[in-house]
């Protein structure tokens, strides 16, 4: 009886391990599909149709890496979410209206939710992404990947 019980426990542990492995693979696939869907709707979402506005952004390359600067004047740091996907950086948040006056005569500032997907630079090292928010400017820095140049070996043709 003890032998059967230990055999069943071993078998259950094996099944449990297999289920965890399959769950992990499924989770990866769901995340990949979710990222593709998010990327495909990002243009529409950033157009202002589904969101309040699209924040202005600059991206440039430096000697050490890449810098993304996003203007978010009037947005609280706590209202910004920045996530790193496999091939992109996603920023989302909300700029809340400051006044509660019912009768507005003139309004140029944008308010509401925002969402933007920024493709990762090809040479960007996703392990070295950093961000700082200061005076309404979100600065995202991405170091360059170390590129190893293999020596070219000529092959003699006979």
N, C-alpha and C positions, 0 to 999 in steps of 0.2 A: 504494500500500500504506500509506503514511504517512497519507494522507487517511482511509482506512477505520479505521485504528487510532485516530486522534484522534476520529473520529466515535463509535466504540465507547466510548472513554473518557468522552466527554461524556454519552453515553446512560447508561452505568453510574453516573456521578455523579448524574444526574437520578433514576434508579431508587433509588439509595442514599438520596438526600434524601427521596424519597417514602416509603420504608420507615421512615426515622427519624420522619417526621411521623405515619405511621399507628401506629407503636410508641408514640409520645407520647400520641396520642389513646386508644389501647387502655389504656395505663397509667392515664390519668385515669379512664376508665370502670371499670376494675378497682378503683381506690382508692375511687371513689364507691360501688360495690356493697359493697365491704368495709366501708366506714363505715356503710352502711345495715344490714348484717347485724350489725355490732358494736352499733349502737344498739338493734336489735330484741332482742338477747339480753342487753343490759345489765341489765335488771330481774332476769332469772333468775340471771345471774352474780353480781349484788350481793345476792341473797337469802340467800347463805350455802350454797346447795345445791352449787354448783360451786367456790366459793371458801371461804377460811377465815373471813372476816368482812367486814363493810362498815364502813369508817371513818366516824366522825361528821363532819358537815360543816355549816358555816354559810355563807350567801352574803348579802351586803348591799351596798347602793348608797351611795356617798359623793358628794360634790360633783363630784369629778373622774372617778369611774369606779365599778368594781365590785370587791369583795374576796371571795375564797373562802378560807375557813379550814378545813383538814382536819386532824383529830387523828390523829397517827401516832406516839404515844408508844411508844418501844421499837423503832422501825424505823430502820435505818441509812439515811442519805442515799443511799448507793450502791445500796440495794435499792428505790429509788423511780424509776419512769419516768413522766414527764409529757409528753403529746403533745397537739398542737393540730390538730384536724381542721377541716373547713370550717365546721361549725356546732356543734362541741363540743370540750371538753377531756377527755382520757382520762387517768386516773391508774391505775396498776397497780403492784404490788410484792409484797413478802413481809415478814411479821413473823415472825422466827425465834424459836423457844422458847429461853430462856436456860438452863434446867436440863435435865440429862439423867437425872434421878432417875426410876427405873422405877415406884416406888410413890408415887403422888400421892393425898393424902387429900382435897384440896379445890382446885379450880381455877376461877377466874372470868375470867381474862384470855383474850383471843382471840389465836390464832396462825394462821399460814398465809398463803396468797396472797389478795390483794384486787384488785378491779377495779371501777372506777366511771366512768361516762360522765356528764359534766356539760354540759348545754346552754349554749351561749354566749348571754349576754344580747343581745337584739336591737340595742341601741345600743353594744355592746362592739366595740372596735377590735382585730381579731385581730392587727394589726401591732404592738400595744403590750402584749403579755402578758408578765408577769414573774413570777418565783417566788422565794421564800426559804424555807429550812427551818431552824428554830431551836427548840430545846427541845421537840422532838416535835410542832411545829405547822408545817404546810406552808401558807404564805400565797401565794395567787396573786392578782395584781393585773391588772386590765384597764382601760385608759383608755376613756373614752367617745369615740365617734366625733363629729367635728365635724358638727353638723347645720346645714346652710345653709337658711335659710328664705327662699324666693323671695317677692318682693312679689306681692300679689294685684292683678290688673288687671281692673277691671270692663269688661265689653263692653256697649256700648250696643245695645239691641235696637230695631230700627226696625220 
